[in-house]
């Protein structure tokens, strides 16, 4: 996907090719000033000093940054106004067609800023020709099965076939479909060497028209809609850097699909979300079980197995109200004599207040809150009207639609990320200049002796710090091992009964779909995900969850957290043999800057690796149960439902001793992998920093950059303010 570690140029202010930039903020001015300082120094160095190639490399790499964008996941059924909501937030009415967000069964759609040009672009990732051949066979088999459960896979199959071929496709044989002109058109589309189709338009209306057939689930049965062939869509919008420069909005479809890979895609996206927006029609915000159900089922992917720091519950369509019915339901008095528009505004306001209170109360009493380490700001409730934001005739002020509040949320997040990146850049710039300044001061034999002494001191400090880190992880490993052992015992006791409870109420088609998809099935238009793997992993997860939240908190830090240990990790001690030596001062600052840079890199590594650690339990169960799922899905004929159930229960009973112990050891091994990864990165990075700073010697007249260092220190102070 486009936001996976994408290299993005630090294109803030200084380049002539910059475009579409919002007014300069303090942070932009700071980064612009820092870049000018570094350019001036680099230009001078070319002619005045012979530098190590590693220093030159550091200078050259400072204008690029590797960092994934923040992901905000949007959850909600079709028809609740997700597309309209995104259009309103971006201030572009009718940009995304109605039904773009959420209507397509399993197409992950994301929206981000176009940082390249002024065009509206869509990068459409298509399935392969071979995948379509397999899918068409499966779809036709489902439609042709007279015993099909017509509330789940059957509906999806009909939806896809008619979208591509037209409303009479369900009556055709497989051979007739493959001889249809549309089949040739599909093969031609999927036979392209490029896996991604790109649409780029400067006119928003033309763009919306062209992209609609790939992302919109239309009710029209013309056979001209290609969304069933699409894996994911990335839409890039100009003029919205202030909102989305560092952020991606991603639709998280909570429904099933005939294709297992695409069914898994939305679940994997959940683990990337730093925030989740639950979107629901205000008239059903409390009673609608779907978004709450999906959220409840995916707590592991968001919390311990993810990085979700906040939830916004967004009640839409607040302008759609019957004042008379509202006044009666809410027993409003004293408003009968108001003008109709004033009466409507009063009803909207009162219903909004009630909705916010009710949603907050529901969350406070829910299992969802209990599974997160939350504060009072973890859940925010918004009551919005996308329609009234664009249509002033509805007599709601812009602020009353609450769209500006959501825009401010995005601006604030965007700004905080920008400030973090700016601080990292200025800190690294000061570190590199400190290294150059230490070379400038390296003039005599005494300095060389001093540097050799400090090298030994730093190496000893590194050895000691790594030993302390080892001790910390030994303690973590021991605690997890004890809790996992308890989880193994409880899993062995309960797994057969848990399996029976999970699969017994399921109809044949749903159980067959669960087995075909490797143990997990998301029925269409249902609020409950059928997941036998998660059921089997439940006891192990429950035994470690409290400890896991302490070791890997989603937000903030704890005394027991890995990040807290890395924050404390340093080889620079307050006491040194040469406390007043300028050369040592600059060497220390360079190494401290390298420590800060390593900390930032490891912080992102820890988030990714902790997801692997937590998910390892369920992945082990999936692997152990894999052959059983295949065998169960293949069962046909009379009594096959009972035979499928017996096969699953018997397999769980046979494998329970080995399966849960393997899951335990896999998690512990991945914890050890994390320790080794952190230690290796710290050790190699800091040894490289030491070698770089303590091996440099001035071979010609050098440049005094002390003034530039002071300027950068001033910029860092501004950032602190």
Residue, then its C-alpha position, 0 to 999 in steps of 0.5 A: x500500500x502507498x503508506x507502507x514506509x514510503x520515502x517522502x521528501x522533506x519538501x516543506x518550504x525551500x524548494x522551488x518545486x513546492x506547490x499547494x503549501x498552506x501558510x507557513x507555520x512556526x515549524x515550517x519556518x524552523x525547518x526552512x531555517x535549519x535546511x538553509x544552515x545545513x546547505x551553507x555548511x555543506x557548500x563551505x565544506x566542499x572546498x575546505x575540508x577532507x571528510x570521511x565518506x560517512x559524514x558526507x553520506x549523513x549530510x546527503x541523507x538528511x533531506x529524506x525520511x522513512x516513516x509510515x503515515x498515521x492511519x485513521x480507520x473508518x468503520x461503518x455500514x453502507x448508507x451511514x454517510x462515510x463518503x459524504x463525511x470524507x467529502x465534507x472534511x476535505x471540503x470537496x462535495x461529490x468527490x467520492x461517490x455515494x457508496x464509495x466507502x463501505x459499499x464494496x464488499x472487501x475493497x480497502x479504500x484509502x484517501x491521502x494528500x497528493x504531494x506530487x502534483x495538482x491532480x486528483x489521482x486513484x491508484x487501483x490495485x487489481x487482482x490477477x487474471x488467475x485470481x479472477x479465474x478461480x474467483x469466477x468459478x467459486x462465485x458461479x458454484x455458489x450461485x448454482x448451489x440450490x442449498x446455498x445460504x442466501x443471506x451470506x456468500x450467495x448475496x455477495x456472489x450475485x452482487x459481484x456477478x451482476x456488477x460485472x456481467x449485468x442482471x441476467x448473469x446469474x442465469x448463465x452457465x459458466x461456459x456462457x460467462x466465459x464466452x461473454x464479451x465482458x469476460x474478454x474485457x475483464x481478461x484484457x484489463x487484468x492481463x496488463x503487466x501493471x498490477x495497478x491502474x492509475x487514473x489522474x485528472x485535474x478536474x474533480x468531476x471528471x475524476x469522480x466519474x472515471x473512478x466510480x466504476x472501480x470503487x462504487x457498488x452501484x444498484x445499476x445492473x448494467x455490468x459496467x462496474x469493476x469493483x469486484x476485480x479490485x483489491x484496494x484503492x488509494x485516492x490522492x487529493x490536492x489542496x489538503x496537505x494541511x489535513x492529510x500530509x502525514x495522515x491516511x484515511x482508510x475505509x475498514x469494510x466489516x463484511x465478508x468476501x469469497x476471497x480469503x486474502x481480501x477478507x484478511x486485508x481489512x483485518x490487517x489494516x486495523x492493526x495499522x490504525x492509530x485512531x478509529x472513527x466509528x460512523x453511524x446514522x444518529x437515528x441508530x447510533x445506540x441501537x446499531x450493533x454492527x460497528x460496535x460488534x466489529x470493534x468488539x471482535x477486533x479489540x486484539x488487532x487495535x489494542x495489544x495487537x495494534x496501535x490504536x490510541x483513540x476512538x471517534x464515534x461519529x453520528x451522521x445525518x443530524x439534519x435529517x430530523x422530524x421536529x414533531x416526532x423529536x419533540x414528542x420523543x424527547x418531551x420538549x416543551x416551550x418550543x411550539x411557538x418558535x419558527x419552524x427553522x428555529x424549532x428544527x435547530x433546537x431539536x437537532x441540538x437536543x438530540x445531539x446532546x442526548x446522542x453524545x451522552x448515550x454513546x459515552x455511557x455505552x462505551x464506559x460500560x462496554x468490554x471495549x474500554x476494559x481492554x484498553x488502557x484509556x483516559x477520559x479523552x480516548x473516546x470522543x463523540x461527534x454529531x455531524x451533518x455533511x449535507x448542512x456543511x455544504x448546504x447553507x439553506x438548512x440553517x445550520x452554522x458551519x460549527x454546528x455541523x461539527x465538521x470543523x471539529x473533525x478538521x481541527x482534529x486532523x490539523x492537530x495530528x498533522x501538526x504534531x507529526x510535523x513537529x516531531x519530524x522537524x525536531x528529529x531533523x534539527x536534532x540530527x543537524x546539530x549532531x552532524x555539525x557537532x561532529x564536524x566541529x569536533x574535527x575542527x578542534x582536533x589539532x594535536x597529539x593531546x586531543x588524539x590521546x583524549x579521544x582514545x581515552x573517551x573511546x574506552x570510557x564509552x565502550x565500557x558504558x555501552x557494555x554496561x548499558x547492554x547488560x542492564x537491558x539484558x536483565x530487563x528482558x530476562x525479567x520480562x521473559x520470565x513473567x511472560x513465561x509464567x503467564x503463558x504456562x497458565x494460559x496453556x493449562x486453561x486452554x487445554x481444559x476449555x478448548x473442546x467446549x469452546x470449539x463446540x460453543x463457537x461452531x454448533x450454532x453456525x449454519x452449513x454455509x457459514x461453517x463451510x466458509x469459516x473452514x475455507x477461509x482458514x478458521x475465520x468468516x465475517x458474515x455480511x451485514x452481521x455484527x459478529x465475526x465467526x473466528x475459531x482461531x481467536x476462540x482457541x487463542x482467547x485463554x492464552x491472550x487473557x492470561x498475558x493481556x494485563x502484562x502485555x499492556x504494561x510492556x507495550x502500552x499503546x500510548x504513554x509509557x510504564x516503568x515496565x515498558x520496553x520503550x521506557x528502557x530504551x529512553x533510559x539507554x545512554x552511553x553518555x554519563x554526566x561524569x567524564x575524565x574531561x568534563x570541560x573539554x570542548x572537543x569531548x562536548x561536541x563528540x558527546x552531543x553527536x553521540x547523543x543525537x545518534x542515540x535520539x535517532x536510534x530511539x525514534x527508529x526503534x520506537x517504530x520497530x517496537x510497534x511493528x514487532x509487538x504486533x508480530x509477538x501478540x499475533x503469533x499465538x493465533x498464527x500458530x493455531x492457524x498453522x496447526x489447524x490448517x489441514x483440518x480446515x481444508x479437510x472440513x471444507x471439502x466435506x459434502x453430502x448428507x450429514x456433512x454439517x455434523x461431520x464438519x463439526x466432529x472433525x473440528x472438535x476431534x482435531x482440537x482435542x488431538x492437537x491441544x497439548x502440542x498446539x498450545x505449547x507451540x503457541x507459547x514458545x513461538x511468542x517467547x521466541x519472538x520476544x527474544x527476537x525483539x531483544x536481540x534486534x534492539x540490542x543489535x541495533x543499539x550496539x552497531x549504531x552506537x559503535x558506528x557513532x563512536x568510530x565515526x566521531x573518534x576516528x576523524x582527524x583534520x587534514x586541511x584547514x577546517x570550518x568553524x561551525x560553532x555559530x551554526x550549532x548555536x543557531x540550531x540550539x535556538x531552533x530546538x528551544x523554539x520547538x520545545x516552547 
